[in-house]
């Protein structure tokens, strides 16, 4: 056979063989998809398919044609490896099986698709379903019009798989900055991290001790001190004092420049623990990214701050006081509806049981001194002297107690109502000195606001009717007055223990309610797919 005839024969043979191979692979995919539809737990190469219904719908839409090319598979492997940058675990996305590359048929096809589904799901919703950690979680967790099979098709066929995938990750600066911080702290860990400072007396400006040199090194590593070098390394000088105060502010401590017990404890937290804290809060941002759009009022519980965002800009911000650890402020979403000027305080049942009733039982004059009235459940006023208060200590009081408006009313002169099942709201307070403290967990669950008038004016958004003067006039009259507001914004009560700025500098906040550990366990645990709402 001459050369020309040989190549003609070869081309004809290949043209017949390739369609037959493609058809065989397509038929094998069809058979496997039917198994996915029928089986409860499907294993492929020893790996579990997390979203069999979605995988099946995707290939049915494609008439069972394979979707993955070798080049696109390589992109996927790189993205799975890079998921560590988001604080995720690459092993959740079939990394070992994808790296092995032993099979180029149906199994690998299915693993690639399930890997992409898992990764897109984790970036868009978070790896964990927060409803498993908090049954009262009520933030949006919906597809928001996304058709998953079509979204998969669009990602796999996009010019860049990475760009298409990360369009589903949070697009907010807070997420970007925390990712940058995670990379920085991992670099610190790779370089050896930092050493604990030995126990000793409080270090203060002007003191000279060998631990001061160690303190310099520690603060230089975390970026709080520009340079570790100093003419006298063991002397606690002015530059070191500024660095200590910067560190204290970043860690929710009083910036007094004294390295005492609490500051030492924060200094000695290891770099791995800080990496874990950043990972936990990246996950929390993924949970709520869908909600942080448009106008909203955000309360950062662990950060003791609130801010109002209108038209994409911060219109108001304030320090706040939140619930004590044993009366924690819940995490939830509601809608701001109205404002109450000169509010009365209907004492909540928990405070009645634990605070008011025991005090009245010991001191019958307590109610009168605090301008409190006793009402029956149908609103009739009851003479306090006719109530046997001691019998209700530790039990349920069959009355309501209401405090009239006034300077000593714990709600202050203004209350912000976003109706919710927790009976939690924002309000003014007569105890303004508490806002000066670095840790502000003193309430019974509600949120006390430092600058309530400015918040009210922003929400009312009606300067021709409501301004500082007109609002003050109504308050001065002392009459209770409700105003339905123009800006009925979502109110988001969130819990973040680490936030970063654009330079990757992190503010680590106390885990007031001990919630980080459960999130970290979930991140390090097995992957579980919880289908979202449509």
VOMI-661841 format. One line per field, with one value per residue (C-alpha): residue number from 1; residue in one letter; x, y, z. Coordinates in Angstrom, 2 decimals. Example, Ala and Ser with C-alpha at 12.3 -4.5 7.8 and 13.67 -1.06 7.14 Angstrom:
residues 2
pos	(1; 2)
code	(A; S)
u	(12.30; 13.67)
v	(-4.50; -1.06)
w	(7.80; 7.14)
END
This chain:
residues 534
pos	(1; 2; 3; 4; 5; 6; 7; 8; 9; 10; 11; 12; 13; 14; 15; 16; 17; 18; 19; 20; 21; 22; 23; 24; 25; 26; 27; 28; 29; 30; 31; 32; 33; 34; 35; 36; 37; 38; 39; 40; 41; 42; 43; 44; 45; 46; 47; 48; 49; 50; 51; 52; 53; 54; 55; 56; 57; 58; 59; 60; 61; 62; 63; 64; 65; 66; 67; 68; 69; 70; 71; 72; 73; 74; 75; 76; 77; 78; 79; 80; 81; 82; 83; 84; 85; 86; 87; 88; 89; 90; 91; 92; 93; 94; 95; 96; 97; 98; 99; 100; 101; 102; 103; 104; 105; 106; 107; 108; 109; 110; 111; 112; 113; 114; 115; 116; 117; 118; 119; 120; 121; 122; 123; 124; 125; 126; 127; 128; 129; 130; 131; 132; 133; 134; 135; 136; 137; 138; 139; 140; 141; 142; 143; 144; 145; 146; 147; 148; 149; 150; 151; 152; 153; 154; 155; 156; 157; 158; 159; 160; 161; 162; 163; 164; 165; 166; 167; 168; 169; 170; 171; 172; 173; 174; 175; 176; 177; 178; 179; 180; 181; 182; 183; 184; 185; 186; 187; 188; 189; 190; 191; 192; 193; 194; 195; 196; 197; 198; 199; 200; 201; 202; 203; 204; 205; 206; 207; 208; 209; 210; 211; 212; 213; 214; 215; 216; 217; 218; 219; 220; 221; 222; 223; 224; 225; 226; 227; 228; 229; 230; 231; 232; 233; 234; 235; 236; 237; 238; 239; 240; 241; 242; 243; 244; 245; 246; 247; 248; 249; 250; 251; 252; 253; 254; 255; 256; 257; 258; 259; 260; 261; 262; 263; 264; 265; 266; 267; 268; 269; 270; 271; 272; 273; 274; 275; 276; 277; 278; 279; 280; 281; 282; 283; 284; 285; 286; 287; 288; 289; 290; 291; 292; 293; 294; 295; 296; 297; 298; 299; 300; 301; 302; 303; 304; 305; 306; 307; 308; 309; 310; 311; 312; 313; 314; 315; 316; 317; 318; 319; 320; 321; 322; 323; 324; 325; 326; 327; 328; 329; 330; 331; 332; 333; 334; 335; 336; 337; 338; 339; 340; 341; 342; 343; 344; 345; 346; 347; 348; 349; 350; 351; 352; 353; 354; 355; 356; 357; 358; 359; 360; 361; 362; 363; 364; 365; 366; 367; 368; 369; 370; 371; 372; 373; 374; 375; 376; 377; 378; 379; 380; 381; 382; 383; 384; 385; 386; 387; 388; 389; 390; 391; 392; 393; 394; 395; 396; 397; 398; 399; 400; 401; 402; 403; 404; 405; 406; 407; 408; 409; 410; 411; 412; 413; 414; 415; 416; 417; 418; 419; 420; 421; 422; 423; 424; 425; 426; 427; 428; 429; 430; 431; 432; 433; 434; 435; 436; 437; 438; 439; 440; 441; 442; 443; 444; 445; 446; 447; 448; 449; 450; 451; 452; 453; 454; 455; 456; 457; 458; 459; 460; 461; 462; 463; 464; 465; 466; 467; 468; 469; 470; 471; 472; 473; 474; 475; 476; 477; 478; 479; 480; 481; 482; 483; 484; 485; 486; 487; 488; 489; 490; 491; 492; 493; 494; 495; 496; 497; 498; 499; 500; 501; 502; 503; 504; 505; 506; 507; 508; 509; 510; 511; 512; 513; 514; 515; 516; 517; 518; 519; 520; 521; 522; 523; 524; 525; 526; 527; 528; 529; 530; 531; 532; 533; 534)
code	(X; X; X; X; X; X; X; X; X; X; X; X; X; X; X; X; X; X; X; X; X; X; X; X; X; X; X; X; X; X; X; X; X; X; X; X; X; X; X; X; X; X; X; X; X; X; X; X; X; X; X; X; X; X; X; X; X; X; X; X; X; X; X; X; X; X; X; X; X; X; X; X; X; X; X; X; X; X; X; X; X; X; X; X; X; X; X; X; X; X; X; X; X; X; X; X; X; X; X; X; X; X; X; X; X; X; X; X; X; X; X; X; X; X; X; X; X; X; X; X; X; X; X; X; X; X; X; X; X; X; X; X; X; X; X; X; X; X; X; X; X; X; X; X; X; X; X; X; X; X; X; X; X; X; X; X; X; X; X; X; X; X; X; X; X; X; X; X; X; X; X; X; X; X; X; X; X; X; X; X; X; X; X; X; X; X; X; X; X; X; X; X; X; X; X; X; X; X; X; X; X; X; X; X; X; X; X; X; X; X; X; X; X; X; X; X; X; X; X; X; X; X; X; X; X; X; X; X; X; X; X; X; X; X; X; X; X; X; X; X; X; X; X; X; X; X; X; X; X; X; X; X; X; X; X; X; X; X; X; X; X; X; X; X; X; X; X; X; X; X; X; X; X; X; X; X; X; X; X; X; X; X; X; X; X; X; X; X; X; X; X; X; X; X; X; X; X; X; X; X; X; X; X; X; X; X; X; X; X; X; X; X; X; X; X; X; X; X; X; X; X; X; X; X; X; X; X; X; X; X; X; X; X; X; X; X; X; X; X; X; X; X; X; X; X; X; X; X; X; X; X; X; X; X; X; X; X; X; X; X; X; X; X; X; X; X; X; X; X; X; X; X; X; X; X; X; X; X; X; X; X; X; X; X; X; X; X; X; X; X; X; X; X; X; X; X; X; X; X; X; X; X; X; X; X; X; X; X; X; X; X; X; X; X; X; X; X; X; X; X; X; X; X; X; X; X; X; X; X; X; X; X; X; X; X; X; X; X; X; X; X; X; X; X; X; X; X; X; X; X; X; X; X; X; X; X; X; X; X; X; X; X; X; X; X; X; X; X; X; X; X; X; X; X; X; X; X; X; X; X; X; X; X; X; X; X; X; X; X; X; X; X; X; X; X; X; X; X; X; X; X; X; X; X; X; X; X; X; X; X; X; X; X; X; X; X; X; X; X; X; X; X; X; X; X; X; X; X; X; X; X; X; X; X)
u	(0.00; 1.52; 1.78; -1.14; -3.50; -2.33; -3.13; -6.47; -7.33; -6.16; -8.24; -11.30; -10.74; -10.36; -13.44; -15.41; -13.82; -14.16; -17.93; -18.34; -16.22; -18.14; -21.44; -20.26; -19.23; -22.56; -24.44; -22.34; -23.19; -26.88; -26.72; -24.86; -27.31; -30.16; -28.29; -27.91; -31.64; -32.39; -29.74; -29.69; -25.93; -23.87; -20.14; -17.79; -14.20; -14.84; -16.04; -19.59; -21.63; -23.09; -25.73; -26.87; -30.15; -28.34; -25.66; -28.39; -30.35; -27.18; -26.39; -30.00; -30.04; -26.91; -28.44; -25.72; -22.85; -19.58; -18.76; -15.10; -11.97; -8.44; -7.66; -10.82; -10.12; -6.72; -8.38; -10.75; -7.93; -6.15; -9.35; -9.91; -6.34; -6.88; -10.03; -7.73; -7.56; -11.22; -10.62; -12.11; -10.73; -9.74; -10.39; -14.12; -14.00; -12.51; -8.98; -7.11; -9.31; -8.99; -5.22; -4.92; -6.40; -6.52; -9.79; -10.72; -14.26; -17.59; -16.25; -13.93; -16.66; -19.02; -16.35; -15.43; -19.04; -19.75; -16.53; -17.59; -21.07; -19.60; -17.18; -19.74; -22.19; -19.56; -18.65; -22.25; -23.89; -20.99; -19.90; -22.20; -25.93; -26.24; -29.71; -28.04; -26.12; -28.98; -32.56; -33.82; -31.63; -33.86; -31.50; -32.06; -30.64; -32.17; -31.01; -32.39; -33.52; -30.41; -31.13; -28.39; -28.02; -27.77; -25.38; -23.14; -23.20; -22.30; -19.36; -17.89; -18.14; -16.99; -13.67; -12.32; -13.67; -12.16; -13.85; -17.16; -16.91; -15.86; -18.77; -20.69; -18.36; -19.16; -18.30; -18.01; -14.81; -15.11; -14.68; -11.80; -9.97; -10.40; -9.06; -6.00; -5.61; -5.85; -2.96; -0.91; -1.43; -0.66; 2.62; 3.33; 2.66; 4.98; 7.72; 7.32; 4.68; 5.46; 6.49; 4.50; 5.75; 6.72; 4.48; 5.57; 4.52; 2.62; 4.85; 4.44; 6.11; 9.53; 10.08; 13.13; 12.86; 14.06; 10.42; 10.25; 12.55; 10.26; 7.28; 8.99; 9.48; 5.89; 4.39; 6.66; 5.49; 1.83; 2.49; 1.74; 5.38; 7.19; 10.67; 12.00; 15.26; 15.67; 18.63; 17.69; 15.63; 14.76; 13.33; 9.59; 9.78; 7.18; 7.24; 6.53; 3.72; 2.01; 2.39; 0.87; -2.08; -2.59; -2.59; -5.04; -7.47; -7.31; -8.18; -11.05; -9.01; -8.79; -5.84; -4.00; -0.51; -0.17; 0.70; -1.23; -3.10; -5.68; -3.22; -0.75; -3.53; -4.30; -0.60; -0.17; -2.98; -1.15; -1.11; -3.01; -5.84; -5.98; -6.07; -8.99; -10.76; -10.39; -11.69; -14.74; -15.60; -15.06; -17.70; -20.03; -19.68; -20.63; -23.80; -25.07; -23.55; -26.93; -28.41; -25.71; -27.06; -29.00; -30.06; -29.63; -28.96; -26.25; -25.52; -22.14; -22.81; -19.27; -17.85; -20.26; -21.02; -23.89; -24.03; -26.76; -26.06; -28.24; -27.72; -24.44; -22.90; -22.64; -25.23; -24.77; -22.60; -22.45; -21.09; -23.67; -24.21; -25.36; -26.55; -24.56; -23.27; -26.06; -28.67; -27.17; -28.40; -29.75; -28.66; -31.59; -33.04; -36.16; -37.49; -37.46; -41.05; -41.44; -39.90; -41.34; -40.48; -40.70; -41.38; -42.83; -40.93; -42.91; -40.57; -39.82; -40.66; -37.02; -36.12; -39.29; -38.39; -34.68; -34.44; -37.61; -39.69; -36.83; -36.04; -39.67; -39.99; -37.08; -37.94; -41.67; -40.75; -38.69; -41.55; -42.53; -38.95; -38.54; -41.93; -43.21; -46.85; -48.39; -51.04; -53.26; -52.92; -56.02; -54.54; -56.13; -53.87; -53.11; -52.12; -48.61; -49.32; -52.03; -49.59; -47.79; -44.48; -42.50; -44.67; -43.67; -39.91; -38.53; -41.95; -44.24; -45.81; -49.46; -49.11; -47.33; -44.94; -44.60; -42.18; -43.45; -41.33; -38.66; -34.98; -34.54; -36.40; -33.87; -35.09; -34.12; -36.13; -36.36; -36.96; -36.53; -38.99; -38.42; -41.04; -39.57; -40.25; -37.27; -38.73; -35.37; -35.02; -32.64; -33.07; -31.59; -30.25; -29.64; -26.40; -24.13; -20.95; -21.10; -20.26; -16.79; -15.92; -14.12; -16.25; -19.91; -21.99; -24.31; -27.88; -30.52; -30.52; -31.65; -29.20; -28.50; -27.47; -25.08; -26.42; -30.15; -31.33; -29.03; -30.26; -33.88; -33.40; -31.69; -34.52; -37.30; -35.72; -38.16; -36.14; -39.07; -40.97; -38.32; -35.05; -33.09; -35.41; -38.78; -37.69; -36.39; -39.66; -41.72; -39.31; -39.35; -43.15; -42.74; -45.68; -45.31; -45.43; -45.02; -43.76; -43.83; -40.61; -39.96; -36.84; -38.12; -34.69; -33.70; -32.11; -29.33; -28.05; -24.77; -21.91; -18.38; -15.25; -12.73; -12.83; -10.03; -9.24; -7.97; -4.37; -5.20; -4.93; -7.36; -9.44; -9.93; -12.91; -13.84; -16.02; -18.58; -21.03; -18.59; -19.91; -16.69; -15.88; -19.01; -18.38; -14.76; -15.78; -18.16; -15.52; -13.13; -15.84; -17.27; -19.02; -22.83; -25.03; -28.23; -30.34; -31.30; -34.72; -35.66)
v	(0.00; 3.35; 6.27; 8.24; 5.28; 4.50; 7.96; 7.95; 4.67; 5.95; 9.11; 7.09; 4.67; 7.50; 9.27; 6.08; 5.28; 8.67; 9.03; 5.47; 6.24; 9.44; 7.63; 4.89; 7.47; 9.23; 5.96; 5.17; 8.62; 7.98; 4.70; 6.30; 9.20; 6.74; 5.21; 8.67; 9.21; 5.88; 5.63; 7.45; 7.47; 7.34; 6.63; 7.33; 6.17; 6.00; 9.62; 10.60; 12.62; 15.39; 16.69; 13.71; 15.33; 18.40; 16.33; 14.30; 17.38; 18.90; 15.90; 15.37; 18.97; 18.20; 15.01; 13.14; 14.71; 14.94; 18.47; 18.38; 18.76; 18.08; 21.82; 22.67; 19.85; 21.37; 24.72; 23.01; 21.28; 24.64; 26.25; 23.44; 23.78; 27.54; 27.16; 27.35; 31.08; 31.26; 29.32; 26.17; 22.62; 21.42; 17.80; 18.64; 19.05; 15.66; 17.04; 13.73; 11.93; 14.78; 14.91; 11.14; 11.40; 7.61; 7.60; 9.68; 8.30; 8.59; 8.55; 11.49; 13.37; 13.03; 13.87; 17.07; 18.19; 17.39; 19.14; 22.32; 22.13; 21.74; 24.62; 27.01; 26.08; 26.79; 30.16; 31.27; 29.96; 28.88; 25.32; 25.04; 25.50; 28.03; 26.69; 23.56; 25.73; 28.12; 26.85; 30.47; 31.57; 33.55; 35.16; 34.65; 31.41; 31.27; 30.80; 34.24; 33.16; 31.09; 27.93; 25.54; 23.32; 26.38; 28.05; 24.97; 24.97; 28.66; 28.17; 25.16; 26.81; 30.28; 31.66; 31.50; 28.94; 30.85; 34.15; 32.41; 30.51; 33.47; 35.52; 33.44; 34.37; 37.43; 40.58; 42.80; 44.55; 42.90; 39.46; 40.52; 42.13; 39.10; 36.79; 39.04; 38.80; 35.01; 34.87; 37.19; 35.13; 31.91; 33.49; 34.31; 30.70; 29.45; 31.72; 30.20; 32.45; 34.09; 32.98; 33.44; 36.12; 34.62; 35.45; 38.39; 41.73; 44.31; 45.94; 49.70; 52.65; 53.39; 49.87; 47.88; 44.09; 41.29; 40.53; 43.97; 42.80; 39.79; 42.15; 44.17; 41.09; 39.96; 43.31; 43.66; 40.27; 41.26; 44.62; 46.75; 47.92; 49.13; 48.03; 45.65; 47.59; 50.14; 51.83; 50.02; 46.89; 46.14; 49.63; 50.13; 53.37; 55.67; 53.89; 50.58; 52.13; 53.29; 49.79; 48.21; 50.61; 49.80; 46.09; 46.66; 48.55; 45.76; 43.17; 44.91; 45.98; 49.33; 51.08; 52.02; 50.93; 48.58; 44.96; 43.28; 39.99; 40.56; 42.05; 39.22; 36.70; 38.24; 38.48; 34.78; 33.59; 31.58; 32.39; 29.17; 30.24; 33.58; 31.74; 29.69; 32.85; 34.41; 31.24; 31.23; 34.80; 34.28; 31.56; 33.92; 36.48; 33.85; 33.11; 36.69; 38.09; 37.89; 40.11; 42.81; 44.55; 47.78; 49.64; 47.99; 48.65; 46.30; 45.57; 43.88; 42.25; 41.10; 44.40; 46.56; 48.76; 49.52; 51.24; 52.33; 51.94; 53.94; 54.14; 52.28; 54.68; 54.69; 57.26; 56.68; 54.66; 54.34; 52.42; 50.11; 48.06; 44.46; 41.55; 39.99; 36.46; 34.91; 37.12; 37.14; 39.29; 36.90; 36.82; 37.44; 39.67; 41.87; 45.08; 48.49; 49.75; 52.68; 54.85; 55.55; 58.83; 58.87; 55.13; 53.29; 50.16; 46.95; 44.92; 41.61; 38.35; 37.35; 40.64; 40.48; 37.04; 37.53; 41.22; 43.16; 40.72; 39.78; 43.49; 44.41; 41.47; 42.89; 46.58; 47.49; 51.08; 50.01; 50.39; 53.91; 55.18; 53.96; 55.21; 51.71; 50.68; 47.23; 46.25; 43.20; 41.21; 43.02; 46.46; 47.39; 49.13; 47.11; 48.52; 47.05; 46.80; 44.21; 41.80; 39.11; 39.59; 36.94; 34.13; 35.06; 35.04; 32.42; 31.96; 33.62; 36.96; 37.17; 40.92; 43.33; 45.98; 49.14; 52.01; 55.41; 57.71; 59.67; 60.27; 57.01; 54.86; 52.26; 52.84; 56.49; 58.87; 56.91; 53.32; 51.75; 48.98; 46.11; 43.60; 40.16; 37.09; 37.82; 41.14; 42.75; 46.32; 49.30; 52.11; 55.10; 54.77; 57.01; 55.11; 56.83; 56.11; 52.46; 53.54; 54.52; 50.93; 48.73; 45.66; 46.70; 43.65; 44.94; 44.70; 42.00; 41.36; 44.63; 47.03; 50.40; 53.08; 55.94; 58.39; 57.64; 61.05; 60.95; 57.44; 58.54; 61.46; 59.23; 56.71; 59.30; 60.89; 63.82; 67.00; 69.33; 67.75; 66.12; 67.72; 68.13; 70.89; 69.30; 65.93; 67.55; 69.47; 66.28; 64.56; 67.53; 67.38; 63.92; 62.36; 58.93; 59.39; 56.76; 57.63; 55.21; 55.68; 56.30; 54.10; 50.64; 49.06; 45.50; 45.24; 42.65; 41.50; 39.68; 38.19; 38.72; 38.14; 39.20; 41.97; 43.32; 46.55; 46.94; 46.41; 43.06; 44.46; 42.50; 43.56; 40.44; 40.71; 38.65; 35.63; 36.91; 34.07; 31.24; 30.69; 30.35; 26.79; 25.24; 26.99; 25.85; 22.25; 22.42; 23.86; 21.06; 18.39; 16.48; 18.26; 18.24; 19.55; 21.27; 22.32; 26.01; 27.48; 28.49)
w	(0.00; -1.03; 1.39; -0.05; 0.13; 3.70; 5.02; 3.22; 4.93; 8.32; 8.09; 7.12; 10.04; 12.57; 11.27; 11.84; 15.23; 16.98; 16.50; 17.73; 20.84; 21.51; 21.16; 23.52; 26.13; 25.72; 26.22; 29.30; 30.70; 30.11; 32.03; 34.92; 35.07; 35.40; 38.35; 39.88; 39.60; 41.26; 43.98; 47.31; 47.84; 44.67; 44.82; 41.92; 42.33; 46.05; 46.10; 47.01; 44.51; 46.67; 44.24; 42.14; 41.07; 39.76; 38.01; 36.36; 35.28; 33.80; 31.60; 30.61; 29.39; 27.33; 25.86; 27.81; 25.86; 27.86; 29.05; 30.11; 28.00; 29.35; 29.37; 31.31; 33.77; 34.47; 35.16; 37.58; 39.46; 39.86; 41.17; 43.66; 44.90; 45.17; 47.26; 50.30; 49.59; 50.59; 53.79; 52.27; 52.23; 48.72; 49.73; 49.83; 46.04; 45.01; 44.75; 45.15; 42.64; 40.13; 40.53; 40.01; 36.52; 36.16; 34.28; 31.25; 30.92; 32.70; 36.27; 35.73; 33.87; 36.82; 39.39; 37.55; 37.39; 41.03; 42.05; 40.26; 41.81; 45.30; 44.84; 43.33; 46.11; 48.81; 47.34; 46.84; 50.02; 52.24; 52.86; 55.88; 56.08; 58.96; 59.74; 61.13; 63.61; 64.41; 63.89; 63.98; 61.06; 58.66; 56.16; 52.44; 51.10; 47.65; 44.08; 43.21; 39.76; 38.92; 36.90; 38.15; 35.03; 32.78; 35.21; 35.11; 31.32; 31.23; 33.61; 31.80; 28.39; 29.51; 28.18; 31.77; 34.20; 37.12; 36.28; 35.70; 39.00; 41.14; 39.88; 42.45; 45.33; 47.49; 45.54; 48.60; 49.78; 53.21; 51.63; 49.40; 52.31; 54.56; 51.82; 51.62; 55.40; 55.27; 52.80; 55.01; 58.16; 56.33; 55.21; 58.86; 59.79; 57.04; 58.42; 61.89; 63.44; 66.76; 70.22; 73.40; 75.76; 79.15; 82.13; 84.21; 85.65; 83.64; 81.03; 80.93; 79.19; 80.69; 82.06; 81.05; 80.90; 78.64; 77.67; 76.00; 73.20; 72.67; 72.61; 69.87; 67.76; 68.28; 67.30; 64.27; 62.97; 63.24; 61.59; 64.64; 64.98; 61.87; 62.88; 65.51; 65.83; 68.64; 70.41; 73.62; 72.72; 76.36; 76.99; 76.61; 74.60; 72.99; 69.61; 71.30; 73.33; 70.11; 68.67; 71.78; 71.64; 67.97; 68.81; 71.66; 69.43; 66.84; 69.47; 71.24; 74.28; 76.04; 74.33; 77.52; 76.42; 79.40; 78.66; 81.43; 81.68; 78.94; 76.48; 77.10; 76.49; 73.09; 72.19; 72.95; 70.69; 68.03; 64.33; 63.53; 65.80; 63.98; 60.62; 61.91; 63.07; 59.61; 57.93; 60.20; 59.27; 55.55; 55.88; 57.74; 54.95; 52.38; 54.37; 54.15; 50.95; 49.21; 51.93; 51.85; 48.78; 48.40; 51.55; 54.95; 58.62; 59.90; 63.55; 64.07; 67.44; 68.26; 66.98; 69.04; 66.04; 63.68; 60.33; 57.95; 54.23; 51.86; 48.12; 48.44; 50.99; 54.78; 55.91; 59.65; 62.01; 65.75; 68.68; 70.23; 73.38; 72.87; 74.99; 77.79; 77.10; 79.18; 77.41; 73.97; 71.10; 68.45; 64.80; 62.45; 59.74; 59.92; 58.36; 60.02; 60.26; 62.64; 65.35; 68.80; 70.52; 74.33; 74.45; 77.38; 78.39; 78.57; 80.74; 78.94; 80.75; 81.22; 82.90; 84.98; 86.28; 86.83; 87.77; 88.58; 90.64; 93.03; 93.56; 94.26; 96.65; 98.66; 98.17; 97.78; 96.84; 93.79; 91.29; 92.40; 92.34; 88.78; 87.56; 86.86; 86.70; 87.19; 84.65; 84.33; 81.11; 79.78; 80.54; 83.89; 86.41; 89.55; 92.94; 93.59; 97.32; 96.62; 94.96; 96.98; 95.18; 97.03; 95.69; 92.14; 92.72; 90.35; 88.74; 86.22; 87.11; 85.90; 85.31; 83.03; 84.31; 82.27; 82.82; 81.67; 79.46; 81.28; 81.79; 83.68; 81.14; 79.88; 76.30; 76.50; 74.33; 71.08; 70.00; 66.54; 65.75; 63.34; 64.52; 65.25; 67.35; 69.60; 70.86; 70.08; 68.84; 68.75; 71.24; 73.00; 76.56; 79.57; 80.31; 77.78; 79.73; 78.57; 75.02; 76.20; 77.10; 74.57; 75.36; 75.30; 76.22; 78.95; 77.66; 77.99; 74.24; 72.65; 71.02; 72.64; 70.14; 70.82; 68.20; 67.83; 66.59; 63.55; 62.76; 63.07; 60.67; 58.10; 58.25; 58.23; 55.14; 55.25; 56.00; 55.33; 58.24; 60.43; 61.45; 64.68; 65.90; 65.12; 66.49; 69.69; 70.13; 70.10; 72.49; 74.87; 75.14; 76.70; 74.88; 73.29; 69.53; 66.77; 63.28; 60.38; 58.47; 54.81; 54.62; 55.57; 55.28; 56.17; 59.60; 59.72; 63.10; 62.40; 64.38; 63.02; 65.10; 62.43; 59.85; 57.67; 55.88; 52.33; 53.47; 55.07; 58.61; 60.78; 63.74; 65.86; 68.17; 71.23; 70.57; 73.08; 72.75; 71.95; 68.43; 66.43; 67.47; 65.93; 62.60; 62.55; 63.26; 60.33; 58.00; 58.95; 58.81; 55.86; 53.01; 53.14; 50.35; 51.53; 48.52; 48.76; 48.13; 44.62)
END
